[in-house]
């Protein structure tokens, strides 16, 4: 099979020549890397990757194919995909098609055959930066100029590109072998009483919603721009702030709404939701050099000293010292000591930077969904 040439150009002038796979064409985005060895379909469909070209550090991607169940949103959202080798002949009983065809079907431009280890080392040394993948324009100087002129992540509101257009009720629980996804009716019979949770969709992953259902929640998902008045009119037991893409400072309308919720309902935030909560409380966030992305990030729970291996996907972090005395640090990243979790000393709110819902990744942190339910139960008792 004759494969078309493709080029990856970075804004700092570094060039990687490889082969086209997936859709042909040209795409721009911030080039980042993910260290997960599996779960590429969940990565492709995680809305937090909007605006980014993702490099997988595992050298072989696609060996178990793709299917209609292992997705975290309606479809792929990455701007481009970079691998060392894309498997053309997947082998798995759940596989429905290969990754090359999957990317073609969804218009995602990919490049393979480059030294992804060298690219990852370059990003670690020089930082995540804008890049271009092209199968059309193979002029290196032209591509470098395109990468340099592409909009960066800082200050951009990418949430508006991935949030749902309308509110909807989520009723699906976790997947099980031989049973598929559990229906809420079955889960409800096991979990009583139920708690109404309004989940802000800043780019929410479906497994978050499934775990909320399994923890005992009736979940209403609302668009990112939904006002706090509309949410409070639903009289929820708790409010969930989801993950999402880009710079939290670019989502001012969300910060404003969250400010109004503080003290009025229990709040649980994940990833971008964690960052937005920090900003709503008067804190600051900052951009990391190359971010945390993968399913093997060690996090310590400072309350128990237990170490959890976590799934992460973020390029910004919270400055806990900027928030003030009411928030306390609960989790830190053991690789670089950045903030991974916080909670309020007196109000019912907490958040984490990592992804306790996994998909892909380990399940060490799923207890946090039960912690949210406990918080809502205590708050309901306190209200009488």
matplotlib code that plots the C-alpha trace (Angstrom):
import matplotlib.pyplot as plt

x = [0.0, 1.4, 1.1, 1.0, 3.7, 2.8, 4.7, 4.5, 5.9, 6.2, 6.2, 9.8, 11.0, 11.3, 10.1, 9.0, 8.4, 6.1, 3.2, -0.4, -3.1, -6.7, -8.1, -5.9, -5.6, -4.1, -4.8, -3.4, -3.4, -1.3, 1.0, 0.9, 1.7, -0.3, 1.6, -1.3, -0.6, -4.2, -7.5, -6.7, -10.4, -11.3, -8.5, -9.7, -13.2, -12.4, -13.6, -10.8, -8.5, -10.3, -7.7, -4.9, -2.9, -2.3, 0.9, 0.6, 3.9, 3.1, 4.7, 1.8, -1.7, -4.9, -4.1, -7.5, -9.5, -12.4, -16.1, -19.3, -19.2, -15.8, -16.4, -16.5, -18.5, -20.4, -17.2, -13.5, -12.6, -8.8, -7.4, -4.9, -3.3, 0.3, 1.6, 4.7, 2.8, -1.0, -2.1, -4.0, -5.1, -6.8, -7.6, -10.3, -13.8, -15.3, -13.6, -15.8, -13.2, -9.6, -8.3, -7.2, -10.8, -12.2, -10.1, -11.0, -14.7, -14.5, -12.2, -9.3, -5.8, -3.1, 0.6, 2.5, 6.1, 7.8, 10.0, 7.4, 9.9, 12.1, 9.0, 8.0, 11.5, 11.4, 8.0, 9.3, 12.3, 10.8, 7.2, 3.8, 3.4, 1.4, 1.9, 0.6, 0.1, -0.3, -0.6, -1.1, 1.5, 4.9, 6.9, 8.6, 9.0, 5.3, 4.2, 6.4, 4.9, 1.4, 2.2, 3.5, 0.4, -2.0, -3.9, -2.6, -4.5, -4.1, -7.3, -9.3, -12.8, -12.9, -15.7, -18.3, -17.2, -17.8, -20.7, -24.1, -26.6, -29.5, -30.1, -30.8, -31.2, -28.5, -29.8, -26.9, -24.7, -21.4, -20.7, -20.5, -19.3, -22.3, -24.8, -23.5, -24.4, -26.7, -30.0, -30.8, -34.0, -31.8, -29.3, -32.1, -33.4, -30.1, -29.5, -32.0, -32.5, -31.5, -29.9, -30.5, -27.2, -27.0, -23.9, -22.4, -21.1, -17.8, -16.8, -18.0, -16.9, -19.6, -18.0, -18.3, -22.1, -22.2, -20.4, -22.7, -25.7, -24.1, -23.3, -27.0, -27.6, -30.3, -28.3, -29.4, -26.7, -26.9, -24.9, -21.9, -23.7, -26.7, -27.3, -27.1, -30.8, -31.9, -29.9, -31.2, -34.7, -34.2, -33.6, -30.6, -29.0, -25.6, -23.8, -21.1, -18.4, -17.0, -13.8, -13.2, -10.6, -8.4, -7.7, -10.2, -9.7, -11.3, -14.6, -15.7, -19.4, -18.8, -16.7, -19.5, -22.1, -19.9, -19.4, -23.1, -23.3, -20.7, -22.4, -25.8, -25.3, -22.6, -20.2, -17.8, -15.4, -13.1, -10.2, -11.4, -14.2, -11.6, -9.8, -13.0, -13.9, -10.5, -11.0, -14.5, -13.1, -10.6, -7.6, -5.3, -4.3, -1.2, -0.1, 2.1, 5.2, 3.9, 1.0, -0.1, -1.7, -1.8, -3.1, -0.1, 0.2, 0.9, -1.1, -0.9, -4.0, -2.6, -5.4, -4.6, -1.0, -2.3, -0.9, -3.3, -2.4, -4.6, -5.7, -4.9, -5.4, -4.7, -2.4, -3.2, -2.9, -4.3, -2.1, -3.6, -1.7, -3.6, -7.1, -6.8, -7.2, -10.6, -9.4, -7.1, -4.8, -5.9, -3.9, -0.6, 1.1, 4.2, 6.0, 6.1, 4.2, 1.4, -2.1, -4.3, -7.1, -8.7, -11.6, -13.3, -12.8, -16.4, -18.6, -19.6, -17.3, -14.3, -12.5, -9.7, -7.5, -7.2, -9.9, -11.4, -13.7, -10.7, -11.7, -9.0, -6.9, -6.9, -9.9, -8.1, -10.0, -13.6, -14.4, -14.7, -18.1, -19.3, -17.7, -19.9, -23.0, -22.1, -21.6, -25.1, -26.7, -25.2, -26.3, -29.8, -30.0, -28.6, -31.4, -34.0]
y = [0.0, 3.4, 5.8, 9.6, 11.7, 14.0, 16.6, 17.8, 21.3, 23.0, 26.7, 26.6, 25.3, 21.6, 19.3, 15.7, 13.9, 10.8, 9.2, 10.1, 8.1, 8.9, 11.8, 13.7, 17.5, 20.0, 20.8, 23.1, 22.9, 22.7, 19.6, 17.6, 14.1, 11.4, 8.5, 6.1, 2.6, 2.0, 3.9, 5.8, 5.8, 7.5, 10.0, 10.8, 11.5, 13.4, 17.0, 18.3, 17.8, 20.3, 22.6, 20.1, 17.6, 14.6, 12.5, 9.0, 7.9, 4.2, 3.0, 0.9, 2.4, 0.7, -2.9, -3.6, -1.4, 0.9, 0.4, 2.4, 1.9, 3.1, 6.8, 9.7, 12.1, 11.9, 11.6, 12.5, 16.1, 16.2, 18.5, 15.9, 12.6, 11.5, 7.9, 5.9, 3.1, 2.7, -0.9, -1.8, -5.2, -4.9, -8.1, -7.9, -9.4, -5.9, -4.2, -2.8, -1.0, 0.0, 3.3, 4.5, 4.1, 5.7, 8.8, 8.9, 8.7, 11.5, 13.8, 13.7, 14.2, 11.9, 11.3, 8.1, 6.9, 9.7, 9.3, 10.0, 9.5, 12.3, 14.5, 13.9, 14.7, 17.9, 19.0, 18.3, 20.4, 23.2, 23.1, 22.3, 24.6, 25.2, 22.8, 21.9, 18.5, 18.6, 16.1, 19.0, 21.7, 20.0, 23.2, 23.3, 27.1, 27.6, 25.1, 26.6, 30.0, 28.5, 27.0, 30.3, 32.2, 29.7, 30.9, 29.6, 28.2, 31.1, 33.2, 31.2, 29.9, 26.4, 25.3, 27.0, 24.6, 21.4, 22.0, 20.6, 22.8, 21.9, 20.4, 16.7, 13.9, 11.2, 7.7, 5.3, 3.6, 1.8, -0.9, -4.6, -7.7, -9.5, -6.8, -3.6, -0.3, -0.5, 1.2, 3.8, 2.0, -0.9, 1.3, 3.3, 0.1, -0.3, 3.3, 5.1, 7.9, 9.5, 12.9, 15.4, 16.6, 19.4, 18.8, 21.7, 20.5, 22.3, 19.3, 16.5, 12.9, 10.2, 8.0, 10.9, 10.8, 7.0, 7.0, 9.8, 7.6, 4.5, 6.5, 7.4, 10.5, 11.6, 13.7, 16.7, 18.0, 21.7, 23.8, 25.7, 29.1, 28.1, 30.8, 30.1, 31.2, 28.5, 25.9, 26.8, 26.8, 23.0, 22.7, 20.4, 18.6, 19.3, 20.9, 19.2, 21.2, 19.1, 18.8, 20.7, 22.2, 25.3, 28.1, 28.5, 32.3, 32.3, 31.1, 34.1, 33.4, 30.1, 31.7, 34.2, 31.5, 29.4, 32.4, 32.6, 28.9, 29.0, 28.2, 27.6, 24.0, 21.3, 21.5, 19.0, 19.9, 17.9, 19.2, 22.4, 22.5, 22.5, 25.4, 27.4, 26.9, 28.2, 31.3, 31.8, 31.8, 34.6, 32.4, 32.2, 29.6, 29.3, 27.3, 24.3, 23.9, 20.6, 19.6, 16.2, 13.8, 10.0, 7.2, 6.9, 10.1, 9.6, 11.7, 11.8, 12.3, 14.5, 13.5, 9.8, 9.8, 7.3, 7.4, 7.0, 6.4, 8.7, 9.6, 13.2, 15.6, 19.3, 22.1, 24.6, 24.3, 26.1, 28.3, 27.3, 30.0, 32.7, 31.6, 32.4, 30.8, 29.1, 26.5, 23.7, 21.6, 17.9, 16.3, 16.9, 15.5, 13.6, 14.3, 18.1, 18.9, 20.8, 21.1, 18.1, 18.7, 21.1, 21.6, 24.3, 24.3, 25.1, 25.0, 21.9, 22.1, 20.2, 19.6, 17.6, 18.3, 14.7, 12.4, 10.0, 8.5, 7.2, 5.9, 5.3, 4.6, 3.2, 3.2, 4.3, 7.6, 6.6, 6.9, 10.6, 10.2, 8.5, 11.4, 13.8, 11.8, 11.9, 15.6, 16.0, 13.7, 15.7, 19.0, 17.7, 16.7, 20.1, 21.8, 19.8]
z = [0.0, -1.0, 1.9, 1.5, 3.0, 6.0, 7.9, 11.5, 12.0, 15.4, 16.1, 17.3, 13.9, 14.6, 11.7, 11.8, 8.5, 8.5, 6.8, 6.6, 8.4, 9.1, 7.1, 4.7, 4.9, 7.3, 10.9, 13.6, 17.4, 20.5, 20.3, 23.6, 24.6, 26.5, 28.3, 28.5, 27.0, 26.2, 26.0, 22.7, 21.8, 25.1, 24.5, 21.0, 22.3, 25.5, 24.9, 27.1, 24.1, 21.9, 20.4, 20.8, 18.6, 20.7, 20.6, 22.1, 23.6, 23.4, 20.1, 18.8, 18.7, 17.4, 18.1, 19.7, 17.3, 18.1, 18.9, 19.5, 23.3, 24.4, 23.7, 26.1, 23.8, 20.6, 18.6, 18.3, 19.2, 18.9, 16.2, 15.1, 16.2, 16.2, 16.7, 16.0, 14.3, 13.6, 13.7, 10.5, 11.6, 15.1, 17.1, 19.7, 20.0, 20.6, 17.7, 14.9, 12.8, 12.7, 14.0, 10.6, 9.3, 12.5, 12.0, 8.3, 9.1, 11.5, 9.6, 12.0, 10.4, 11.7, 11.1, 11.9, 11.3, 13.3, 16.3, 19.0, 21.7, 20.3, 19.9, 23.6, 24.8, 22.7, 24.2, 27.7, 27.1, 25.1, 26.2, 24.6, 21.5, 18.4, 15.5, 12.1, 10.5, 6.8, 3.9, 1.4, 2.1, 2.4, 2.4, 5.8, 6.0, 5.1, 7.8, 10.5, 9.8, 10.0, 13.4, 14.6, 13.5, 15.0, 18.1, 21.4, 24.4, 26.8, 27.1, 24.6, 25.4, 23.9, 26.2, 23.9, 21.1, 23.1, 25.5, 24.8, 23.1, 25.4, 28.8, 29.0, 31.6, 31.8, 32.8, 32.0, 34.5, 34.1, 31.5, 32.6, 30.7, 29.3, 30.3, 28.6, 30.3, 33.3, 33.2, 35.8, 36.9, 38.1, 39.8, 41.5, 43.1, 44.8, 45.8, 48.0, 48.5, 45.3, 44.9, 42.1, 40.6, 38.0, 36.0, 34.1, 30.7, 30.1, 28.0, 30.2, 29.8, 29.8, 32.4, 34.9, 34.4, 34.6, 38.0, 39.3, 38.4, 40.0, 43.2, 43.6, 41.6, 39.2, 36.7, 34.7, 32.4, 31.4, 28.9, 30.1, 29.8, 31.9, 34.6, 38.3, 38.6, 36.1, 38.0, 41.4, 40.1, 39.6, 43.4, 43.1, 46.0, 44.4, 41.5, 39.5, 37.6, 34.7, 32.9, 29.7, 27.3, 27.4, 29.7, 32.6, 32.6, 29.1, 30.6, 32.5, 32.4, 34.2, 36.9, 37.5, 37.9, 40.2, 42.5, 43.1, 44.0, 46.8, 50.1, 48.5, 47.4, 47.7, 44.8, 43.3, 40.5, 38.3, 36.1, 34.4, 37.0, 39.7, 38.1, 37.6, 41.2, 42.3, 40.1, 41.5, 45.0, 44.1, 43.2, 40.2, 37.7, 35.5, 32.4, 32.9, 30.7, 29.1, 31.3, 32.7, 30.3, 30.9, 33.0, 35.4, 37.4, 41.1, 43.5, 47.3, 49.4, 52.2, 54.6, 54.5, 53.0, 50.5, 47.0, 44.1, 40.5, 38.4, 35.0, 34.1, 31.2, 31.8, 30.8, 33.5, 37.3, 40.4, 42.7, 46.1, 47.9, 45.9, 47.2, 50.8, 54.2, 53.6, 51.1, 52.1, 50.0, 49.9, 47.1, 45.4, 42.3, 43.4, 40.1, 40.5, 43.7, 41.8, 43.3, 42.6, 45.1, 47.5, 49.8, 51.8, 55.5, 56.3, 53.2, 51.3, 48.3, 47.0, 43.7, 42.2, 39.2, 38.0, 36.6, 39.2, 36.5, 34.6, 31.1, 30.4, 33.5, 37.0, 39.3, 42.5, 42.9, 42.2, 45.9, 45.3, 43.8, 47.0, 48.9, 46.9, 47.8, 51.5, 51.3, 49.7, 52.3, 55.1, 53.5, 53.1, 56.7, 57.8, 55.8, 57.7]

ax = plt.figure().add_subplot(projection="3d")
ax.plot(x, y, z, "-o")
ax.set_aspect("equal")
plt.show()
